[in-house]
């Protein structure tokens, strides 16, 4: 056999292989055998992946296991030992404390005292290692507080002036403002999965939402909901696609597509839907139904409850009433995920729900308890409120 013949045979065999490979690729993965190793599939987003029980940050390791309760009507904070379920301390703070907010770096708990929409507001720091308050800092109307995702600024939610105030996260010195003139009663917030924007609820004037771009620090959208109401808390689904908005006048939660900023659904829950908390494994949403549409002091022992929503199916999977009635408001979940703590706004008490059974324990506190926080909590950093951790 000549060299030319061998060369021709080799070229012919190679051509056959190419044809066979092209035929195979038309009906199957061309990389199945040729590439030897499949490329990894795109990993699904889970914004709560770093907030499971095994992700305690070093900054929280020496923190006392406590529940801090702002008593709005008695200008004090109750401190509850989360292990014994007993109030172990109570101290005075500024006028009308609304929420207790973990700092971005997890080293401080801030009590937001809004002083009734006046310029007499303040922030009181608490050292979570001792459970004791520090020196109060004057701040105009801090109804609530969040943090830029990179920790560069605290975001003071100033209801009275309809604006967001960017302040130094340590000293609280003012840096700049983000006006939100169309948002009456700017209230609670949650951030996009990529932290590119934040959505705030607008509590008054029929309710609505405002979307703020964080790179430009400007309002980029306002949304009026299909049913006029009073939006309260807001939380993002684990996959980062849907914002859930509790509405206390419509007795349920609206679902909002964050990217298109459109309303996509509604889930009825209970009377006075108000606070939202996410289970420690990131699969369930706890909705605190305050049992009343009254903004001021409703009567005690109302039909308060907690509704449990499954994120995957977007459906209600459990309903936990408060035995004897009550008014669940705001709170959060313990580090191990076994306890859901909520303030009882009109009953002067706090509720601890067992997150497996829904059974309830009660602890007496001060007048009109509001946005309590449970500490410590797992996560890399806090985005604010009562512990929106990421």
C-alpha positions as a Markdown table, in Angstrom:
| # | Residue | x | y | z |
|---|---|---|---|---|
| 1 | Unk | 0.0 | 0.0 | 0.0 |
| 2 | Unk | 1.5 | 3.3 | -1.1 |
| 3 | Unk | 2.0 | 6.3 | 1.1 |
| 4 | Unk | -0.5 | 8.3 | -1.0 |
| 5 | Unk | -3.1 | 5.6 | -0.6 |
| 6 | Unk | -2.6 | 5.6 | 3.2 |
| 7 | Unk | -2.9 | 9.4 | 3.3 |
| 8 | Unk | -6.2 | 9.2 | 1.2 |
| 9 | Unk | -7.6 | 6.5 | 3.6 |
| 10 | Unk | -6.8 | 8.6 | 6.7 |
| 11 | Unk | -8.5 | 11.7 | 5.2 |
| 12 | Unk | -11.6 | 9.6 | 4.2 |
| 13 | Unk | -11.9 | 8.1 | 7.8 |
| 14 | Unk | -11.5 | 11.6 | 9.3 |
| 15 | Unk | -14.3 | 12.9 | 7.0 |
| 16 | Unk | -16.6 | 10.1 | 8.1 |
| 17 | Unk | -16.0 | 10.9 | 11.8 |
| 18 | Unk | -16.8 | 14.6 | 11.2 |
| 19 | Unk | -20.1 | 13.7 | 9.4 |
| 20 | Unk | -21.0 | 11.3 | 12.2 |
| 21 | Unk | -20.2 | 13.9 | 14.8 |
| 22 | Unk | -22.4 | 16.5 | 13.0 |
| 23 | Unk | -25.3 | 14.0 | 12.8 |
| 24 | Unk | -25.0 | 13.2 | 16.4 |
| 25 | Unk | -24.9 | 16.9 | 17.4 |
| 26 | Unk | -28.2 | 17.5 | 15.7 |
| 27 | Unk | -30.1 | 15.3 | 18.1 |
| 28 | Unk | -28.0 | 15.2 | 21.2 |
| 29 | Unk | -25.7 | 17.3 | 23.4 |
| 30 | Unk | -22.6 | 17.8 | 21.2 |
| 31 | Unk | -20.5 | 18.0 | 24.4 |
| 32 | Unk | -21.9 | 14.8 | 25.9 |
| 33 | Unk | -18.9 | 12.7 | 25.0 |
| 34 | Unk | -16.5 | 15.0 | 23.2 |
| 35 | Unk | -16.1 | 17.4 | 26.0 |
| 36 | Unk | -15.8 | 14.7 | 28.5 |
| 37 | Unk | -17.2 | 16.8 | 31.4 |
| 38 | Unk | -20.5 | 18.7 | 31.5 |
| 39 | Unk | -20.3 | 22.4 | 32.4 |
| 40 | Unk | -22.1 | 23.1 | 35.8 |
| 41 | Unk | -25.8 | 24.2 | 35.5 |
| 42 | Unk | -26.6 | 27.8 | 36.4 |
| 43 | Unk | -26.9 | 27.9 | 40.1 |
| 44 | Unk | -30.3 | 29.1 | 41.4 |
| 45 | Unk | -30.5 | 32.3 | 43.4 |
| 46 | Unk | -31.3 | 32.0 | 47.1 |
| 47 | Unk | -31.0 | 35.4 | 48.9 |
| 48 | Unk | -31.4 | 33.7 | 52.3 |
| 49 | Unk | -28.6 | 31.1 | 51.8 |
| 50 | Unk | -26.3 | 33.0 | 54.2 |
| 51 | Unk | -29.0 | 33.4 | 56.9 |
| 52 | Unk | -29.4 | 29.8 | 57.9 |
| 53 | Unk | -28.6 | 28.7 | 61.5 |
| 54 | Unk | -25.0 | 27.6 | 60.6 |
| 55 | Unk | -24.0 | 31.1 | 59.4 |
| 56 | Unk | -23.4 | 33.0 | 62.5 |
| 57 | Unk | -21.0 | 35.9 | 61.9 |
| 58 | Unk | -18.0 | 36.4 | 64.3 |
| 59 | Unk | -19.4 | 39.8 | 65.4 |
| 60 | Unk | -22.5 | 38.1 | 67.0 |
| 61 | Unk | -20.7 | 35.3 | 68.9 |
| 62 | Unk | -20.6 | 37.2 | 72.2 |
| 63 | Unk | -24.1 | 38.6 | 72.0 |
| 64 | Unk | -26.6 | 37.8 | 74.7 |
| 65 | Unk | -29.6 | 35.6 | 73.6 |
| 66 | Unk | -32.2 | 38.3 | 74.0 |
| 67 | Unk | -35.4 | 39.7 | 72.5 |
| 68 | Unk | -35.5 | 43.6 | 72.4 |
| 69 | Unk | -39.0 | 45.1 | 72.4 |
| 70 | Unk | -39.7 | 48.8 | 71.8 |
| 71 | Unk | -42.7 | 49.9 | 73.9 |
| 72 | Unk | -44.0 | 52.7 | 71.7 |
| 73 | Unk | -46.6 | 53.9 | 74.3 |
| 74 | Unk | -44.3 | 53.9 | 77.3 |
| 75 | Unk | -41.0 | 55.1 | 75.8 |
| 76 | Unk | -39.0 | 52.1 | 76.9 |
| 77 | Unk | -37.4 | 48.9 | 75.8 |
| 78 | Unk | -38.2 | 45.5 | 77.3 |
| 79 | Unk | -35.4 | 42.9 | 77.3 |
| 80 | Unk | -36.5 | 39.3 | 77.3 |
| 81 | Unk | -34.2 | 36.3 | 77.8 |
| 82 | Unk | -35.2 | 34.1 | 74.8 |
| 83 | Unk | -34.2 | 31.0 | 76.7 |
| 84 | Unk | -36.2 | 31.5 | 79.9 |
| 85 | Unk | -39.0 | 33.6 | 78.2 |
| 86 | Unk | -38.7 | 36.1 | 81.0 |
| 87 | Unk | -38.3 | 39.9 | 80.9 |
| 88 | Unk | -34.9 | 40.6 | 82.5 |
| 89 | Unk | -34.6 | 44.3 | 82.0 |
| 90 | Unk | -36.5 | 47.5 | 81.0 |
| 91 | Unk | -35.0 | 50.9 | 80.3 |
| 92 | Unk | -36.1 | 54.3 | 79.1 |
| 93 | Unk | -35.2 | 55.5 | 75.6 |
| 94 | Unk | -36.4 | 58.4 | 73.4 |
| 95 | Unk | -40.0 | 59.3 | 72.6 |
| 96 | Unk | -42.2 | 56.7 | 70.8 |
| 97 | Unk | -39.7 | 53.9 | 70.0 |
| 98 | Unk | -40.8 | 52.2 | 66.8 |
| 99 | Unk | -38.3 | 49.6 | 65.7 |
| 100 | Unk | -35.1 | 48.0 | 67.0 |
| 101 | Unk | -32.6 | 47.7 | 64.1 |
| 102 | Unk | -29.4 | 45.6 | 63.9 |
| 103 | Unk | -26.6 | 47.7 | 62.4 |
| 104 | Unk | -25.0 | 46.7 | 59.1 |
| 105 | Unk | -21.9 | 45.4 | 60.9 |
| 106 | Unk | -24.0 | 43.5 | 63.5 |
| 107 | Unk | -22.3 | 45.2 | 66.4 |
| 108 | Unk | -25.0 | 47.6 | 67.5 |
| 109 | Unk | -28.8 | 47.5 | 67.9 |
| 110 | Unk | -30.4 | 50.9 | 67.2 |
| 111 | Unk | -33.7 | 51.9 | 68.8 |
| 112 | Unk | -35.6 | 54.2 | 66.3 |
| 113 | Unk | -37.5 | 56.8 | 68.4 |
| 114 | Unk | -39.6 | 58.9 | 66.0 |
| 115 | Unk | -41.2 | 61.2 | 68.6 |
| 116 | Unk | -44.6 | 61.2 | 66.8 |
| 117 | Unk | -43.5 | 62.7 | 63.4 |
| 118 | Unk | -41.7 | 65.6 | 65.1 |
| 119 | Unk | -38.1 | 66.9 | 65.0 |
| 120 | Unk | -37.6 | 65.5 | 68.6 |
| 121 | Unk | -36.7 | 62.1 | 67.3 |
| 122 | Unk | -33.6 | 60.1 | 68.2 |
| 123 | Unk | -31.6 | 56.9 | 67.9 |
| 124 | Unk | -30.5 | 54.9 | 71.0 |
| 125 | Unk | -27.7 | 52.4 | 70.6 |
| 126 | Unk | -27.8 | 49.1 | 72.5 |
| 127 | Unk | -24.7 | 47.0 | 73.0 |
| 128 | Unk | -25.8 | 43.4 | 72.3 |
| 129 | Unk | -23.0 | 42.0 | 74.3 |
| 130 | Unk | -24.3 | 43.6 | 77.5 |
| 131 | Unk | -27.9 | 44.4 | 76.6 |
| 132 | Unk | -27.4 | 48.0 | 77.8 |
| 133 | Unk | -28.2 | 51.3 | 76.1 |
| 134 | Unk | -25.7 | 53.9 | 75.1 |
| 135 | Unk | -25.9 | 57.6 | 74.5 |
| 136 | Unk | -29.0 | 58.7 | 72.5 |
| 137 | Unk | -28.3 | 60.7 | 69.2 |
| 138 | Unk | -30.8 | 63.3 | 68.0 |
| 139 | Unk | -32.3 | 62.4 | 64.6 |
| 140 | Unk | -35.4 | 63.9 | 63.0 |
| 141 | Unk | -38.3 | 61.5 | 62.8 |
| 142 | Unk | -36.5 | 58.1 | 62.4 |
| 143 | Unk | -39.6 | 55.9 | 62.0 |
| 144 | Unk | -37.5 | 53.1 | 60.6 |
| 145 | Unk | -33.9 | 52.5 | 59.5 |
| 146 | Unk | -32.1 | 50.5 | 56.8 |
| 147 | Unk | -28.6 | 50.4 | 55.4 |
| 148 | Unk | -27.0 | 50.6 | 52.0 |
| 149 | Unk | -26.0 | 47.1 | 51.0 |
| 150 | Unk | -22.3 | 48.0 | 51.1 |
| 151 | Unk | -22.7 | 49.5 | 54.6 |
| 152 | Unk | -21.6 | 52.9 | 53.4 |
| 153 | Unk | -24.7 | 54.7 | 54.8 |
| 154 | Unk | -27.6 | 54.3 | 57.2 |
| 155 | Unk | -31.0 | 55.0 | 55.6 |
| 156 | Unk | -33.3 | 56.9 | 57.9 |
| 157 | Unk | -36.9 | 56.5 | 56.9 |
| 158 | Unk | -38.3 | 60.0 | 57.6 |
| 159 | Unk | -42.1 | 59.8 | 57.4 |
| 160 | Unk | -42.8 | 63.4 | 58.3 |
| 161 | Unk | -40.6 | 64.9 | 55.6 |
| 162 | Unk | -41.3 | 62.2 | 53.0 |
| 163 | Unk | -37.7 | 61.4 | 52.4 |
| 164 | Unk | -34.9 | 59.0 | 52.9 |
| 165 | Unk | -31.9 | 60.4 | 54.8 |
| 166 | Unk | -28.4 | 58.9 | 54.1 |
| 167 | Unk | -26.3 | 59.2 | 57.2 |
| 168 | Unk | -23.0 | 58.0 | 58.5 |
| 169 | Unk | -23.7 | 54.5 | 59.9 |
| 170 | Unk | -21.6 | 55.2 | 63.1 |
| 171 | Unk | -22.1 | 58.9 | 64.0 |
| 172 | Unk | -25.5 | 59.3 | 62.2 |
| 173 | Unk | -24.2 | 62.6 | 60.7 |
| 174 | Unk | -26.3 | 63.6 | 57.6 |
| 175 | Unk | -24.8 | 63.0 | 54.2 |
| 176 | Unk | -27.6 | 63.4 | 51.7 |
| 177 | Unk | -31.3 | 63.1 | 51.0 |
| 178 | Unk | -33.5 | 61.1 | 48.6 |
| 179 | Unk | -36.8 | 62.9 | 48.3 |
| 180 | Unk | -39.9 | 60.7 | 48.0 |
| 181 | Unk | -42.7 | 63.3 | 47.7 |
| 182 | Unk | -45.3 | 60.9 | 46.2 |
| 183 | Unk | -44.9 | 58.3 | 48.9 |
| 184 | Unk | -47.2 | 59.3 | 51.8 |
| 185 | Unk | -46.1 | 57.6 | 55.0 |
| 186 | Unk | -42.9 | 56.0 | 53.7 |
| 187 | Unk | -42.6 | 52.9 | 55.8 |
| 188 | Unk | -40.9 | 49.6 | 55.3 |
| 189 | Unk | -38.5 | 48.2 | 52.6 |
| 190 | Unk | -36.6 | 45.4 | 51.1 |
| 191 | Unk | -33.8 | 45.2 | 48.6 |
| 192 | Unk | -33.5 | 43.5 | 45.2 |
| 193 | Unk | -31.5 | 40.3 | 45.0 |
| 194 | Unk | -28.6 | 42.1 | 43.3 |
| 195 | Unk | -29.0 | 45.1 | 45.6 |
| 196 | Unk | -29.5 | 47.4 | 42.6 |
| 197 | Unk | -32.7 | 48.9 | 43.9 |
| 198 | Unk | -35.0 | 49.0 | 46.9 |
| 199 | Unk | -38.8 | 49.1 | 47.2 |
| 200 | Unk | -40.5 | 51.0 | 50.0 |
| 201 | Unk | -44.1 | 50.8 | 51.1 |
| 202 | Unk | -46.2 | 54.0 | 51.2 |
| 203 | Unk | -48.7 | 53.6 | 54.1 |
| 204 | Unk | -51.1 | 56.5 | 53.8 |
| 205 | Unk | -53.3 | 58.2 | 51.1 |
| 206 | Unk | -54.6 | 54.8 | 49.9 |
| 207 | Unk | -51.2 | 53.1 | 49.9 |
| 208 | Unk | -48.7 | 52.3 | 47.2 |
| 209 | Unk | -45.0 | 51.5 | 46.6 |
| 210 | Unk | -41.9 | 53.5 | 45.6 |
| 211 | Unk | -38.9 | 52.1 | 43.8 |
| 212 | Unk | -35.4 | 53.7 | 44.4 |
| 213 | Unk | -32.4 | 53.0 | 42.2 |
| 214 | Unk | -29.4 | 52.7 | 44.6 |
| 215 | Unk | -26.7 | 53.6 | 42.0 |
| 216 | Unk | -28.3 | 57.0 | 41.2 |
| 217 | Unk | -30.1 | 57.3 | 44.5 |
| 218 | Unk | -33.2 | 58.5 | 42.8 |
| 219 | Unk | -36.9 | 57.4 | 42.7 |
| 220 | Unk | -37.5 | 55.4 | 39.4 |
| 221 | Unk | -41.1 | 54.4 | 39.9 |
| 222 | Unk | -44.3 | 54.7 | 41.9 |
| 223 | Unk | -46.9 | 52.0 | 42.0 |
| 224 | Unk | -50.6 | 52.3 | 43.0 |
| 225 | Unk | -52.0 | 48.9 | 44.1 |
| 226 | Unk | -55.2 | 47.6 | 42.5 |
| 227 | Unk | -57.1 | 47.8 | 45.8 |
| 228 | Unk | -56.6 | 50.9 | 48.0 |
| 229 | Unk | -55.3 | 50.0 | 51.4 |
| 230 | Unk | -52.4 | 50.5 | 53.8 |
| 231 | Unk | -49.2 | 48.6 | 52.9 |
| 232 | Unk | -47.0 | 47.7 | 55.8 |
| 233 | Unk | -44.0 | 45.3 | 55.7 |
| 234 | Unk | -42.4 | 44.0 | 52.5 |
| 235 | Unk | -40.1 | 41.0 | 52.0 |
| 236 | Unk | -38.5 | 39.4 | 48.9 |
| 237 | Unk | -38.9 | 35.8 | 47.9 |
| 238 | Unk | -35.8 | 33.5 | 48.1 |
| 239 | Unk | -35.4 | 33.5 | 44.3 |
| 240 | Unk | -35.4 | 37.3 | 44.2 |
| 241 | Unk | -38.4 | 37.5 | 41.8 |
| 242 | Unk | -41.4 | 38.5 | 44.0 |
| 243 | Unk | -41.8 | 41.1 | 46.7 |
| 244 | Unk | -44.6 | 40.2 | 49.2 |
| 245 | Unk | -46.4 | 43.3 | 50.6 |
| 246 | Unk | -48.6 | 43.0 | 53.7 |
| 247 | Unk | -51.6 | 45.2 | 53.6 |
| 248 | Unk | -53.5 | 45.7 | 56.8 |
| 249 | Unk | -56.7 | 47.1 | 55.2 |
| 250 | Unk | -56.9 | 44.3 | 52.6 |
| 251 | Unk | -56.2 | 41.5 | 55.0 |
| 252 | Unk | -53.5 | 39.8 | 52.9 |
| 253 | Unk | -50.3 | 40.2 | 50.9 |
| 254 | Unk | -49.9 | 41.6 | 47.4 |
| 255 | Unk | -47.2 | 40.0 | 45.2 |
| 256 | Unk | -45.1 | 42.4 | 43.1 |
| 257 | Unk | -42.7 | 41.6 | 40.3 |
| 258 | Unk | -39.7 | 43.8 | 41.2 |
| 259 | Unk | -38.1 | 44.0 | 37.8 |
| 260 | Unk | -41.2 | 45.2 | 36.0 |
| 261 | Unk | -42.6 | 46.9 | 39.1 |
| 262 | Unk | -46.1 | 45.4 | 38.5 |
| 263 | Unk | -48.6 | 43.7 | 40.7 |
| 264 | Unk | -49.0 | 40.0 | 39.9 |
| 265 | Unk | -51.2 | 38.5 | 42.6 |
| 266 | Unk | -52.8 | 38.7 | 46.0 |
| 267 | Unk | -53.0 | 36.1 | 48.9 |
| 268 | Unk | -55.6 | 36.5 | 51.6 |
| 269 | Unk | -54.2 | 35.9 | 55.1 |
| 270 | Unk | -56.0 | 37.4 | 58.1 |
| 271 | Unk | -57.4 | 40.5 | 59.6 |
| 272 | Unk | -54.9 | 43.4 | 59.7 |
| 273 | Unk | -51.9 | 41.8 | 57.8 |
| 274 | Unk | -48.9 | 43.7 | 59.1 |
| 275 | Unk | -45.5 | 42.2 | 59.7 |
| 276 | Unk | -43.5 | 39.7 | 57.7 |
| 277 | Unk | -40.7 | 37.3 | 58.7 |
| 278 | Unk | -38.9 | 34.6 | 56.8 |
| 279 | Unk | -38.2 | 31.1 | 58.2 |
| 280 | Unk | -34.6 | 30.3 | 59.0 |
| 281 | Unk | -34.4 | 27.8 | 56.1 |
| 282 | Unk | -35.9 | 30.4 | 53.7 |
| 283 | Unk | -38.8 | 28.3 | 52.6 |
| 284 | Unk | -41.7 | 30.0 | 54.4 |
| 285 | Unk | -43.1 | 33.5 | 55.0 |
| 286 | Unk | -44.7 | 34.3 | 58.3 |
| 287 | Unk | -47.5 | 36.9 | 58.1 |
| 288 | Unk | -48.5 | 38.6 | 61.3 |
| 289 | Unk | -52.2 | 39.5 | 61.2 |
| 290 | Unk | -52.8 | 42.2 | 63.8 |
| 291 | Unk | -56.5 | 41.4 | 64.2 |
| 292 | Unk | -57.6 | 45.0 | 63.6 |
| 293 | Unk | -57.7 | 47.7 | 61.0 |
| 294 | Unk | -57.4 | 50.3 | 63.6 |
| 295 | Unk | -54.2 | 52.4 | 63.5 |
| 296 | Unk | -54.4 | 53.6 | 67.0 |
| 297 | Unk | -55.2 | 51.6 | 70.1 |
| 298 | Unk | -57.7 | 48.9 | 69.2 |
| 299 | Unk | -59.2 | 46.8 | 71.9 |
| 300 | Unk | -57.2 | 43.9 | 73.3 |
| 301 | Unk | -57.8 | 40.2 | 72.5 |
| 302 | Unk | -58.6 | 40.8 | 68.8 |
| 303 | Unk | -58.7 | 38.0 | 66.2 |
| 304 | Unk | -54.9 | 38.1 | 65.7 |
| 305 | Unk | -53.1 | 35.3 | 64.0 |
| 306 | Unk | -50.1 | 34.2 | 62.0 |
| 307 | Unk | -50.4 | 32.9 | 58.4 |
| 308 | Unk | -47.7 | 30.7 | 57.0 |
| 309 | Unk | -47.1 | 31.0 | 53.2 |
| 310 | Unk | -45.0 | 28.5 | 51.2 |
| 311 | Unk | -42.7 | 30.4 | 48.9 |
| 312 | Unk | -42.4 | 27.6 | 46.3 |
| 313 | Unk | -46.2 | 27.3 | 45.8 |
| 314 | Unk | -47.2 | 30.8 | 46.8 |
| 315 | Unk | -50.0 | 29.4 | 48.9 |
| 316 | Unk | -51.1 | 29.3 | 52.6 |
| 317 | Unk | -50.0 | 26.2 | 54.4 |
| 318 | Unk | -50.9 | 27.0 | 58.0 |
| 319 | Unk | -52.9 | 29.4 | 60.1 |
| 320 | Unk | -52.0 | 29.9 | 63.8 |
| 321 | Unk | -54.4 | 31.9 | 65.9 |
| 322 | Unk | -53.4 | 33.6 | 69.2 |
| 323 | Unk | -55.2 | 31.7 | 72.0 |
| 324 | Unk | -57.6 | 34.1 | 73.7 |
| 325 | Unk | -57.0 | 36.7 | 71.0 |
| 326 | Unk | -54.1 | 39.1 | 70.5 |
| 327 | Unk | -52.5 | 41.6 | 68.1 |
| 328 | Unk | -49.3 | 40.2 | 66.4 |
| 329 | Unk | -47.4 | 43.0 | 64.8 |
| 330 | Unk | -43.6 | 43.0 | 64.0 |
| 331 | Unk | -40.7 | 40.7 | 64.9 |
| 332 | Unk | -38.4 | 38.0 | 63.7 |
| 333 | Unk | -37.2 | 34.5 | 63.9 |
| 334 | Unk | -34.6 | 33.1 | 66.4 |
| 335 | Unk | -31.2 | 32.0 | 65.2 |
| 336 | Unk | -32.1 | 28.3 | 65.3 |
| 337 | Unk | -35.4 | 28.9 | 63.5 |
| 338 | Unk | -37.5 | 27.3 | 66.2 |
| 339 | Unk | -39.1 | 30.5 | 67.5 |
| 340 | Unk | -41.0 | 33.3 | 65.9 |
| 341 | Unk | -41.2 | 36.3 | 68.1 |
| 342 | Unk | -43.8 | 39.0 | 67.5 |
| 343 | Unk | -45.0 | 42.0 | 69.5 |
| 344 | Unk | -48.6 | 42.2 | 70.6 |
| 345 | Unk | -49.4 | 45.8 | 69.7 |
| 346 | Unk | -52.7 | 46.3 | 71.5 |
| 347 | Unk | -52.2 | 43.8 | 74.3 |
| 348 | Unk | -49.0 | 44.9 | 76.1 |
| 349 | Unk | -47.4 | 41.5 | 75.5 |
| 350 | Unk | -45.1 | 39.6 | 73.2 |
| 351 | Unk | -45.8 | 36.2 | 71.5 |
| 352 | Unk | -43.4 | 33.4 | 70.9 |
| 353 | Unk | -44.7 | 31.0 | 68.3 |
| 354 | Unk | -43.2 | 27.5 | 68.0 |
| 355 | Unk | -42.5 | 27.4 | 64.3 |
| 356 | Unk | -43.2 | 23.7 | 64.1 |
| 357 | Unk | -46.5 | 23.4 | 65.9 |
| 358 | Unk | -47.7 | 27.0 | 66.0 |
| 359 | Unk | -48.2 | 26.9 | 69.8 |
| 360 | Unk | -47.9 | 30.3 | 71.5 |
| 361 | Unk | -46.2 | 31.5 | 74.7 |
| 362 | Unk | -46.9 | 35.1 | 76.0 |
| 363 | Unk | -44.6 | 37.5 | 77.9 |
| 364 | Unk | -45.9 | 40.8 | 79.4 |
| 365 | Unk | -44.1 | 43.9 | 78.4 |
| 366 | Unk | -44.8 | 47.7 | 78.2 |
| 367 | Unk | -47.5 | 49.7 | 76.4 |
| 368 | Unk | -47.9 | 49.3 | 72.6 |
| 369 | Unk | -44.9 | 47.1 | 71.8 |
| 370 | Unk | -43.9 | 47.4 | 68.1 |
| 371 | Unk | -40.9 | 46.4 | 65.9 |
| 372 | Unk | -39.0 | 44.0 | 68.2 |
| 373 | Unk | -35.9 | 42.2 | 67.2 |
| 374 | Unk | -34.4 | 38.8 | 68.2 |
| 375 | Unk | -30.6 | 38.7 | 68.7 |
| 376 | Unk | -28.3 | 37.3 | 67.6 |
| 377 | Unk | -29.3 | 36.3 | 64.1 |
| 378 | Unk | -27.2 | 34.6 | 61.4 |
| 379 | Unk | -26.1 | 36.4 | 58.3 |
| 380 | Unk | -23.2 | 38.3 | 56.8 |
| 381 | Unk | -24.7 | 41.8 | 57.3 |
| 382 | Unk | -28.0 | 43.5 | 58.2 |
| 383 | Unk | -30.0 | 45.6 | 55.7 |
| 384 | Unk | -32.0 | 47.0 | 58.6 |
| 385 | Unk | -35.6 | 46.9 | 60.0 |
| 386 | Unk | -35.9 | 44.2 | 62.6 |
| 387 | Unk | -33.2 | 42.1 | 61.0 |
| 388 | Unk | -33.5 | 41.8 | 57.2 |
| 389 | Unk | -30.3 | 39.7 | 57.0 |
| 390 | Unk | -28.3 | 38.8 | 53.9 |
